Amino acid sequence: MGNQSEVRKNFGQRASNYRLSNTHGNPIDLERMVNLLKPQSDAIALDVATGGGHTAIALASCVNKVVAIDITPEMLAEAEVASKQSDINNIVVQIEDVHNLNFPDGQFDIVASRFAAHHFFDVKKAVREMCRVLKPGGKLYILDCSVFNGDETEKEINRIELLRDSSHQCSYSPRQWNHILNKLPLTIQYTSLLKEQYKLPQWFDRMGTSPKNQQEIFRILNNLSEDSKVLYHFGDDYITTYRYEILAIKV
């Protein structure tokens, strides 16, 4: 069931790439996250799909404790390496599947997840679990790759993402995220659609995208409608992308 084995395979063999990734470890992004969350020093935080540990480390400096989870053991090992290099000792790492979290209701003051939701095979169940383990008044933070609202972009950009990474499930547009979140006991405090660029060939190299799939990605980009091409500029060394950032409070 789901895509967990594909996720473990793809990320297990490339775990160190993600610990060293400038995208995932971008200090400006991490500082913005901390400023949005305004963590209390006695808070306990959960970092969902920690990857190389960047989110956990950023939070650990301003909270009491961070539990960093992932389904890929190699990723957790990289997160431990990164935390030791940063001289951080209040992070606990453990294997967990976001779809079935082994935590009681209302345990965490903060639940954060960056660049992970597009891999969740049942995003509604995953976000329900993230919400369940939040305390009332707790803060949910999500940052993930996204697509512009629209039938073409929601379909074609996800085709590109899947060609690049076989464990990709879906990059959700803002309208799709609204549908995912609107039935949960959450009050949305902040959202932002952020325009970014994937640098090439690094974006391909990080997942070992085959030359054939790279060619197909550019074929799709070249065949987008003129309106979509305005949104998704590209060149030999970059592809335009979008990220969606969400801060919500559990009621």
C-alpha positions as CSV (number, residue, x, y, z in Angstrom):
1,M,0.0,0.0,0.0
2,G,1.2,3.5,-0.8
3,N,4.6,4.5,-2.0
4,Q,6.8,4.0,1.1
5,S,9.1,1.5,-0.5
6,E,9.7,3.8,-3.5
7,V,10.4,6.7,-1.1
8,R,12.8,4.6,1.0
9,K,14.6,3.4,-2.2
10,N,14.9,6.8,-3.8
11,F,15.9,8.8,-0.8
12,G,17.9,6.1,1.0
13,Q,20.5,6.0,-1.7
14,R,20.6,9.8,-2.0
15,A,20.3,10.8,1.7
16,S,23.5,12.7,1.9
17,N,22.5,14.8,-1.2
18,Y,19.6,16.1,0.8
19,R,21.5,16.9,3.9
20,L,23.8,19.0,1.7
21,S,21.0,20.5,-0.4
22,N,21.0,24.3,-0.6
23,T,17.2,24.1,-1.3
24,H,16.3,22.2,1.9
25,G,18.9,24.1,4.0
26,N,18.2,27.6,2.7
27,P,18.8,29.8,5.8
28,I,16.4,32.5,4.5
29,D,13.5,29.9,4.3
30,L,14.4,28.5,7.7
31,E,14.5,31.9,9.3
32,R,11.2,32.8,7.8
33,M,9.7,29.6,9.2
34,V,10.9,30.4,12.7
35,N,9.7,34.0,12.5
36,L,6.2,32.7,11.5
37,L,6.0,30.1,14.2
38,K,7.4,32.3,17.0
39,P,8.2,29.2,19.1
40,Q,8.2,29.3,22.9
41,S,11.3,28.1,24.6
42,D,9.3,25.3,26.4
43,A,7.7,24.0,23.3
44,I,7.9,20.5,22.0
45,A,8.0,20.3,18.2
46,L,7.5,17.5,15.7
47,D,9.4,17.6,12.4
48,V,7.6,15.4,9.9
49,A,9.8,13.8,7.2
50,T,12.9,15.5,8.5
51,G,15.1,14.4,5.7
52,G,18.5,15.9,6.3
53,G,17.3,17.5,9.6
54,H,17.3,21.1,8.5
55,T,13.9,22.0,9.9
56,A,14.6,20.1,13.2
57,I,17.9,21.9,13.7
58,A,16.4,25.3,13.0
59,L,13.6,24.7,15.6
60,A,15.9,23.0,18.1
61,S,17.7,26.3,18.8
62,C,14.5,27.9,20.1
63,V,12.4,25.1,21.6
64,N,12.8,22.6,24.4
65,K,12.7,19.5,22.3
66,V,12.3,18.4,18.7
67,V,11.1,14.9,17.6
68,A,12.4,14.4,14.1
69,I,10.7,11.6,12.1
70,D,11.2,10.0,8.7
71,I,10.4,6.6,7.1
72,T,13.9,6.4,5.6
73,P,16.6,5.2,8.1
74,E,19.4,6.7,6.0
75,M,17.7,10.1,6.2
76,L,17.5,9.9,10.0
77,A,21.2,9.0,10.1
78,E,22.0,12.1,8.0
79,A,19.8,14.2,10.3
80,E,21.8,12.9,13.3
81,V,25.1,13.8,11.5
82,A,23.8,17.3,10.8
83,S,22.6,17.8,14.4
84,K,26.0,16.7,15.8
85,Q,27.8,19.0,13.4
86,S,25.6,21.9,14.6
87,D,26.2,20.9,18.3
88,I,22.5,20.3,18.8
89,N,21.5,17.8,21.5
90,N,17.8,18.3,22.0
91,I,16.6,16.4,18.8
92,V,15.3,12.9,19.1
93,V,15.1,10.9,15.8
94,Q,12.8,8.0,15.1
95,I,11.3,6.1,12.3
96,E,7.6,7.0,11.8
97,D,5.1,7.0,9.0
98,V,3.1,10.3,8.9
99,H,0.0,8.3,7.9
100,N,0.0,6.4,11.2
101,L,1.8,8.4,13.9
102,N,2.6,6.5,17.1
103,F,2.0,9.5,19.3
104,P,-1.0,10.3,21.5
105,D,-3.5,13.1,20.7
106,G,-2.4,16.6,21.5
107,Q,1.3,16.0,22.3
108,F,3.1,18.7,20.3
109,D,3.0,22.5,20.4
110,I,4.4,22.7,16.8
111,V,4.1,20.3,13.9
112,A,6.2,21.3,10.9
113,S,6.9,19.7,7.6
114,R,9.0,21.0,4.7
115,F,9.3,19.6,1.2
116,A,7.6,16.4,2.1
117,A,3.8,16.5,1.5
118,H,4.2,15.8,-2.2
119,H,5.4,12.3,-1.3
120,F,2.5,11.4,1.0
121,F,0.4,8.8,-0.7
122,D,-2.8,9.9,1.3
123,V,-2.2,13.5,2.0
124,K,-5.6,14.0,3.7
125,K,-4.9,11.2,6.2
126,A,-1.3,12.5,6.7
127,V,-2.5,16.0,7.5
128,R,-5.3,14.6,9.8
129,E,-2.6,12.8,11.7
130,M,-0.4,15.9,12.0
131,C,-3.4,17.8,13.2
132,R,-4.4,15.1,15.7
133,V,-1.0,15.1,17.5
134,L,-1.1,19.0,17.9
135,K,-2.3,20.5,21.1
136,P,-5.3,22.9,20.9
137,G,-3.7,26.2,20.1
138,G,-0.7,24.4,18.6
139,K,0.8,25.5,15.3
140,L,0.9,23.6,12.0
141,Y,3.5,24.7,9.5
142,I,3.8,23.3,6.0
143,L,6.1,24.3,3.2
144,D,6.0,22.2,0.0
145,C,6.5,22.4,-3.7
146,S,3.3,23.6,-5.3
147,V,1.8,24.4,-8.7
148,F,-0.2,27.3,-9.9
149,N,-4.0,27.0,-9.8
150,G,-5.4,25.6,-13.0
151,D,-6.2,22.3,-14.7
152,E,-3.2,22.4,-17.0
153,T,-0.6,23.4,-14.5
154,E,-1.9,21.0,-11.9
155,K,-1.7,18.1,-14.4
156,E,1.4,18.9,-16.4
157,I,3.8,20.2,-13.7
158,N,3.0,17.1,-11.7
159,R,3.9,15.0,-14.8
160,I,7.3,16.7,-14.8
161,E,7.8,16.1,-11.1
162,L,7.0,12.4,-11.5
163,L,9.4,12.1,-14.4
164,R,12.1,13.5,-12.2
165,D,11.2,11.5,-9.1
166,S,9.3,8.2,-9.3
167,S,8.2,8.5,-5.6
168,H,6.4,11.8,-6.3
169,Q,2.7,11.8,-5.6
170,C,1.3,15.3,-6.1
171,S,2.4,18.9,-5.7
172,Y,-0.8,20.6,-4.6
173,S,-2.0,24.0,-5.8
174,P,-3.3,26.6,-3.3
175,R,-6.9,25.7,-4.2
176,Q,-6.2,22.0,-3.6
177,W,-4.6,22.7,-0.3
178,N,-7.6,24.7,0.7
179,H,-9.8,21.7,0.0
180,I,-7.4,19.4,2.0
181,L,-7.4,21.7,5.1
182,N,-10.9,23.1,5.2
183,K,-12.5,20.2,7.1
184,L,-9.9,20.0,9.8
185,P,-10.1,21.9,13.2
186,L,-7.6,24.5,12.0
187,T,-7.7,28.2,11.5
188,I,-5.5,29.3,8.7
189,Q,-3.3,32.2,9.8
190,Y,-1.1,32.7,6.8
191,T,-0.5,31.4,3.3
192,S,1.9,32.4,0.5
193,L,2.6,31.1,-3.0
194,L,6.4,31.6,-3.5
195,K,8.0,31.7,-6.9
196,E,11.4,30.0,-7.1
197,Q,13.7,28.3,-9.5
198,Y,15.1,24.8,-9.7
199,K,18.8,25.1,-10.7
200,L,19.9,22.7,-13.4
201,P,21.5,20.2,-13.6
202,Q,21.5,20.0,-9.8
203,W,17.7,19.4,-9.6
204,F,18.1,16.5,-12.0
205,D,21.3,15.2,-10.4
206,R,19.8,15.1,-6.9
207,M,17.4,12.3,-8.0
208,G,19.5,10.8,-10.8
209,T,16.9,11.7,-13.5
210,S,17.7,9.9,-16.7
211,P,18.5,11.8,-19.9
212,K,15.4,10.4,-21.5
213,N,13.2,11.8,-18.7
214,Q,15.0,15.1,-18.8
215,Q,14.2,15.4,-22.5
216,E,10.6,14.6,-21.8
217,I,10.4,17.2,-19.1
218,F,11.6,19.9,-21.6
219,R,9.1,18.6,-24.2
220,I,6.2,19.1,-21.8
221,L,7.5,22.6,-20.9
222,N,7.7,23.5,-24.6
223,N,4.2,22.3,-25.2
224,L,2.5,24.3,-22.4
225,S,-0.1,26.9,-23.3
226,E,1.2,30.4,-23.7
227,D,-0.4,31.4,-20.4
228,S,1.3,28.6,-18.5
229,K,4.6,29.4,-20.2
230,V,4.4,32.9,-18.7
231,L,4.1,31.3,-15.3
232,Y,6.8,28.6,-15.9
233,H,9.8,30.2,-17.5
234,F,12.7,27.9,-18.1
235,G,16.1,27.7,-19.7
236,D,19.0,25.4,-20.0
237,D,20.1,26.0,-16.5
238,Y,16.8,26.6,-14.6
239,I,13.1,25.7,-14.4
240,T,10.6,27.9,-12.6
241,T,8.7,26.4,-9.7
242,Y,6.4,27.4,-6.9
243,R,6.1,26.6,-3.2
244,Y,3.2,27.0,-0.9
245,E,3.7,28.0,2.7
246,I,1.0,27.5,5.3
247,L,0.7,28.4,9.0
248,A,-2.5,27.2,10.8
249,I,-3.6,27.1,14.5
250,K,-5.5,24.1,15.9
251,V,-8.8,25.2,17.4
